[in-house]
Amino acid sequence: MLRLSEIKLPLDHSDNDLQREIVRTLSIDAAELISFSIFKRSHDARKRGRIMLIYQLDVVLTEQAENRILKTTPALPRVGPSPDTNYKFVAEPLTEFPQANQQRPVVVGFGPCGILAALVLAQMGLKPIVLERGQEVRQRTKETWGFWRKRKLNTESNVQFGEGGAGTFSDGKLWSQVKDRRHLGRKVLHEFVIAGAPEEILTDSRPHIGTFKLVSMVENMRAEIIRLGGEIRFEQKVEGLLRDKDNEQGQGQITGLTLATGEVLHSRHIIIAIGHSARDSFQMLLDHGVYIEAKPFSIGFRIEHPQSTIDRARFGDQAGHPILGAAEYKLVHHCKNGRTVYSFCMCPGGTVVAATSEEGRVVTNGMSQYSRNERNANAAIVVGISPEEDFPDHPLAGIDLQRELETLAYHLGGENYNAPAQLVGDFLKHRPSTELGSVEPSYKPGITLGDLSKAMPAFAVEAIREAIPQFDKQVKGYAMADAIMTGVETRTSAPVSIKRDAFYQSVNTKGLYPAGEGAGYAGGILSAGIDGIKVAEALALDLLK
């Protein structure tokens, strides 16, 4: 089988057109083409009047034709053997647990990283115990919607904490820029499809699922882990570690952990997949001697435009075409003050959501359903910051800054979980907003209009004011006066990194495996799932050796 790349056809082509293009590109007879399948499909919208679909195809030819083409590969750079994307376990899956006295591995956190780690461990016969501080996904959904509607926050089960992790209340984006030579992302997508995700996520170049589909999918993956011998415990918060004293090399050994209930679990193999908002857990790890560093993250606002404005700017007269769906954007601007402003977590046809996990603080995030058919498009518009420039040299100083800004947003919003907001036109003209324009904000519980320049450091406000008109040059209408910004966006990524070695273990705590977004090794659902697989494999090899 051959992989054929960069096949471009107009938006409304037929299946016969695709077949003819394969024959033409490979210079073969039609009879030599046995079959083909789509591996990936994307689109090129740089020329709005003529949007092209771009295909990667797996093509089956007669043996004679394939051999002939492979001999001429230098003349056909877009053609080569199809890579093997099937997942291969690093060790033969076991039919029973290795030893009667072997402690079971523990996974702390049941977001995308923890789910994939637990699933791979279970598939290998290692029967993991999963600890999740929040609730199972359906009860968690009720709690989250209750906060949005009634302003009643459950600090242990919300947008950030609970089965499925923060990705459950998001756009459900399933792409990543991580290097993936082993095709582990394919393993993640394949398990999602088995659990109920639409099969198109395997071929769409920028697949997404959306919150409602994620809920049932997560439940099915939980059921499979349990079927394979794993154990899932909800509302089980980890409050301490059991860790041997450091040796001469400054390294200890994890031996277990303690729960808020007082229970002690003994294990020498523990995955920490706690997510980017588990601030109390970061403090607990630091208190127990686990090595942690501060890392860069970003701060800013959520910005909303009519989705129709973004569609027209990106697709022109072909806006609304069913193949294209709701348009997206990705924007970057390097400012005069040395800062970089960029769009993040763009949610086409979605809503801005309340994402706090702590009382007396306001945080925004974005969410879409699978249909992406809400009125507005939203994205974070954020400024990068770093420990060296912006906060003291302390591992958790970034958390202090996040909390400071989130508390300020709570006060500016009216101290009732409303979020402070401002029209883009007013923000650019340095004046507070007093009434809405044509764009209706989607944030619930609600917004309080005012002056967002009070919600961010001066350097961030200056940078965002410079960037918005520049973004308008790329996406016409981006600087529209009635577009609305809502504050604050502070949790783009973890402000810490729990450093690990080449064997995926903490650099100073053997047997502890930091993983996913909270540890600083992922930035979204797919990359978190990939990291969960890598860490599960490393744990399995160490346990079974």
N, C-alpha and C positions, 0 to 999 in steps of 0.2 A: 504494500500500500504506500502511496506517495502523499506528501503534504504539499499542497499547491497554495501559495500565498499571493496577496495583492491582486486578486481578481476584482475588477471594478466594473460595476454596471449601474445604469440609471435607476432611480428610486422605484419606478413602476415596471421593472423588467418581469419577464415570465420565467418559469422553470426551464422552458426550452432555450431561452436566451442564455441562461447559466450553463446549460449543457453544451451549447454551441461555443461559448467562450472557453470552456475547458478544452474542447477539441481543437479550437484555433490556437490557444496558447501553447498546447503541447505538440501541435503539428502532427496529430494522429488521425486515423480514420474513425468515424463515429462507432464503427463496430468494435474497435479496440477498447472503448470505454465500457467497462462492465457495470460500475456503480460509483456513486460519490455521496458524501455526507458533509454537512456543514460543521466545521470545528468551531469557528468564530465568525461573527458578523458584526461589523461596525459601520459607521457612516462618516463621510467627509463633507462637512457643511461649509468649507471655506469659500466656495463659490455658491452663494445663496440661490442663484437662479438655476443651478444644476447640481443638486446634491447627489452624491454617488454613494452606493453601498459597496463595502469592501469585504471580501470573503477570504477566509482561510478554509481550504477544503481538504478532506481526505478522499483520495481518488483510487479506485481499484481498476487496474488495466489488465489486459492479457499479459502473460509472462513475457512474451516476446517484446511487446510495446514498453513495458516497464524497464526491462534490461536495456533496451535501446535508449530510453530517455536518461537513465542513470549514467550511461556512458557519456552523455552530452551535458551533464549537469553544469559544468563551467559556463556553458552557453545559456543555461536556464537557471539563473540564480534564485528564482522563486520556487524551485522544485527540489525536493529531497525526500528521503525516506520518512514516513510518519513516525514520530517518537512514540515510545511505549509510555503511556501516561497511567497505566494501572499501578495501584499502590501495592508495595511489597513490604511486609512486616520485617522489622530488623531481626526478629527471632521467631522461630516457629511458634504459632499460637498453641498454648497448652490446653490439654483436656481437663486437667485438674491443677489446683494450686500447688506450687513446687514443694513446700515443706509444711508439715503440720505446725511447726513453731515459727514459721516465717510471718512477720507482721505485714498486714495488708497496707498497700500504699494509700495515702490520704491526699485528696484534692480539695483545697480550700478555695471556694468561689465557683459558681456555676453559670458564668457567662460564656461567650463563645469559646474562649480559651479553655476554661475548665471543662466545658461539655466535650470538646474534641479530645482533650487529654484523657478524661474519664472513659470516653467511648473507645479509644484505641487501647487503653489499658484493659478494659473489659473484653475487647475482642481478642486480646492476647492471653486471656484467662487469668488475669491478675486481680480481679474482683476489688476494685477501688472503693473506698469510702469517701463520699463527697459531702462536704460541709458548706452550707449556704446560709448566710446570716439573714437573708430575706425570705419571702414566702414563695410558694409555688406560683407559677406564672399567672393563672387566672385570678387567684386571690390578690396577687400583687397588682394586676391590672385594675381591679376594683378599688384598691387603695389609692392608686395613682390617679385614676379618674375622679375619685372622691376629693383628692387634694385640689385638682384643677377646678372642680365645681364648687366645693364647699370650704376650701382653704384649710383643711385639716390634714396636717402632715404626719405621716408615720416615718420616723427617721430610720427605721430598719427595713422598710419595704416601700420603694418609691421608684422613680425613674432610674436611679443609680443602682439600687440594691434589690436583689431578688432573682429568681430563676430566669435565665436568658441574658442577664446583665444589662448594661446601658444600651446595647445594640437593639434590644427588643423595642424600645421607644425611639426609633430612628427612621431613616429612609430605608434601612436594610440593604445598604450598598454592599456588593459582593465582588469588589475588585481591589487590587492592591498593586503597589509599585515595588514590592519586595522581590528580590531575586529568588526564583523558585525552580532551580534546575531539576529537582526531583519530582516536580509536578504535584506537590502536596496540596496546593490549592484545588487541584482537580479532585483529590480525595475529599476535601471539605465540601465542595459543591456536590459531589456524588452522594455523600451522606445526607446532605440537605434534601436532595431529590428523593432519596429513599424515605425520608421523614415527611415528605409531602410538599416540598417546594416545586414550583413549575419547572418542567424539564428545560425550558428555554434558558434558564440560568447557565446551562452548560455551553450554550452557543452564543449568547449575547456578550458582546465585548465589555459592556458595563451593566451587568445584571443587578437587579435589586429584588427584594421580596416585599418589604412593607410590614408594618406592625401586626396586622391581623393574621397574616399568613405565618409570621414568625411564632406567634403564640402556640398554634397547634403543632407546628414543626418541632418546637422545643419540647413539648409534651411527649411527642413520639420518640424523640431521641432519649429522653429520660426513661421511657418504658423499655427501650432497647438495652440501655445500660443495666437496668434492673434485671431484665431477662437473662443477661449474660453473667449475672452474679454480683453486680455492683450494688451499692447501697447509697441512697440519696437521703440526706437529713436536712430539712429546712428549719429555719429559725434557730440555727446553731452558730452562734458567734464565737470565734476564737479570741480568747483574751490573753493567752500567754503561750510561751514555748518552753519545752524542756530541751536544754542544750548543754552538752558537756562543756567543761571549761576549755579555753583555748590551749592548744599545745604550743610548743616552742616556735612554730611557724605562724602562730596567731590564728589557728583554725580550730573551730569546735565541731562537734557532731550533733546533729539534731536527733533527739530520741523520742519526741512526742509533743503534744500540745494540750493545753487546758481550755475548756469551754466555759462560757458564761454560766452554765448550769452547775459548774463545779466538776463535771466529768473530766477524766484524763484519758486521752487516747495515746497509746504508744505506737510509734512507727519511726523507722529510720529513713523513710522515703516520703517526703511531703512536698507537694506542689503548691506554691502560693500563686493563685491566679485571681487576685482580689479586685482588679479594676482600678481606674484612675482616681476614684473618689473615696477610697477606703482610708481616710486620713487618720483615723484612730488606729487602724491596723499598721500603717507606716510607723506611727509613734511607738506602738507595741514592739515591732520588729527592731527598731532602733534601741529601745530600752533593753532588749534582750541581746544586744551586741551584734546584730546582723548589720553588715556593712551596707550603707546607703549613701548615694550622692545626690545632690541637687542637679536638675537638668533643665534645659530650655523648655518653655511652653509659650503660649500666646494668649493675649487678652483683647477684648473688643466688644462688638455688638452683633445682634442679628439684624439683617436688613431684609425688608419685604418689598417686592414689586408685584404688579399684576402678572400672572403667568403668561398672559397673552402678549405683554410687552417683551418678555424674554423670548417667547416663541418667534415673534416677528423679527426681533433683532438677530436671532441665530439662523432661522430657516427661511425668512422672507416670505414669498408667495406660497411656499410649500409648508408653512406652519399649519399644524393640525393634522398632518398626514399620519394615519394610524401606525405606520412602521416607525416613524420618528418619535412619536409620543411627546411628552412634555420636555422642552429644551432645558439644557443645563449650561453652566459656565464654570470656568476655572480661571481666576484672575490673579495677577501678581504685579506689584509696583514697588520699586526701590526708591525710597524717599530721600529728599535732600538732607534730612537730619540723620541719615545713616540707617534708619529703620526700614524694615520690609513689611508691607501690608499685603495680605492675600485673602482670597475667599476660601472658606473651609466648610466641609460638610454641607454642600449645596443640596437643598431638598426641593425638587420641582413639584409643583402642585401639592404643597404640604402646609404644615402649620408650625408656628413657633410655640414651644412647650416650656412649662415651668419644670426645671430640672434640679431643684435644690434637694439636698439630703440632710440639711442641718437647719434647725429652727432659727428664725430671725435673719435669714439670708435669701437673696434672690439670684437665681442662675437661669440662663436661657439655653435652649438647644433646639434642634429642628427635627421634624418627624414627617414622614409621608406614608400613605397607604400604598398598596401595590398598584392601584389605579392611577395614582398621582393626578387626581382630577380636582383638587381643591383650587380655590380662586387665585391664591398667591403663590409665588415662588419665594423661598427664603434661603439665606445662607449666612454663615458667620462672616464678618469682615473684621479681621484681627491683625494685631501687631505682634511680631515676634519679640520676646524678651529673653534674657539669659542671666544666669547666676552672676557671672563676672561683672555685668554692667548694672543690674537692676535690683539685686537683693543680696543681703549679707551672706558670707560664706558659712552657711549652716545647712545641713541636709534638708531640713523641713522649712526653710525660709520661704520657698515658693508657695507653700500651703498658707503661710501667714499672709502673704500678699493676696492670694485668692480670697481668703476669708475677709480681709480688709475691704476689698472691692465689692464682694457680695453683700456684706453688711451695709456698706454705703448705698448700694442699689436698693436694699430693703427700706432704708430710711427715705430715699428719694422717691420711692414708689408709694409711700404712705403708710408703711409698717403694717400692711395687711396682705402681703405677698403679691400686690400689684407690682408690675415692673415699670421702671422709668422709661419713657419713650420720647422721641422727637422726630418731626418730619425732616427729611434730608435737606430740603430747601432752607429750613430754619437753621439746621446744624451748620450748613455751609456759610450762612450769613451771620452766624454768631448771635442768634436771638432765640429765646425759648419758644416752644410751641404752645399754643393755647387752644387750638382746635384741629380736628382731623381734616384731611383732604379727601381725595377720591379713593385712596387705599385704606381698606378696613383692616386693622391689625387682628391677627389670629390668636395672639397670646391669651391664654386663660391661666389664672382667674381674671385678669384684666390689666390695663395699663394706666399710668398716670403721666400725662404730658408735662414736659418741662425742658430742662437744659441738660443734655447728656454730657456736655463738656465737664460737668461736675462729677461724673461717675468714673472717670478714667484719669490716669496721670497726663500731664500736659503734653508729653512727648507722643503719647498714643493718639490723643485728640488731634494734634498737629499733623501727624502722619496720615490718619484716616481722612482728614479734610483735604489733604493733598491728593490722596489716592482716588477718591470718588470721581472727580472730573476726568482723571486719566482712564478709569474703568469705563466711563461713558464713551470714550473713543473706541473701545472694543465691543461694548454692548450698548447700542444706542438706546437711550432711555434710562440708563442706570442711575444718572444723577437727577432724575425727575423730582421735582419739588415735593410732590405728594407721597413719594416712597417714604416708608417709615422705618426707623431703627429702634430696637428695643434692647435694653441692657439688663444684665451684663453677660457676656460670654467669657468664661474663665477656665472651662474644663475641656479645652481642646485636646489635651494629653496630660499624662501624669507629670507633676512637677518634680518627680524623683526617679532615680534609677537604682534598682536593687541589683548591684553588680554580680555577674556570674562568670564562671570560668568556661573553658573549652568543653567541659562535660555538662554544661547547663546547670551546675550547682553554684550556690552562693560562694563568692570568693573566700569567705571566712567561716562558712557553716556547711560542712559536708552533709549531704542528704537533703538539704533544703533547695528546692528548684523554683526560683523566681520565674514567672511566666506572664506573657500577655501585656496588656496596656498598663496595668498598674505597676509592673516592674520596669516599664520603659522599653519593651521589646516588640510592641505592636501599635498599630494606629487605625483600627477598624475591625469589622467582623471577620473578614477573610484573613488578614494578617494575624489576628489573634488566634483564629482556628489553626493556622499553619504553625504558629509558635507552640500551641498546645500539643500538636502532634510531635514536634521535635523534642519537647521536654518529656513527653510520655515515653518516647523511644529511648531517650537517654536514661530515664529512670528504670525502664524495663531491662536494659542491658546491664545496669549496675546491680539490680536486684537478682537477676538470673545468673550472673557470672559466678 
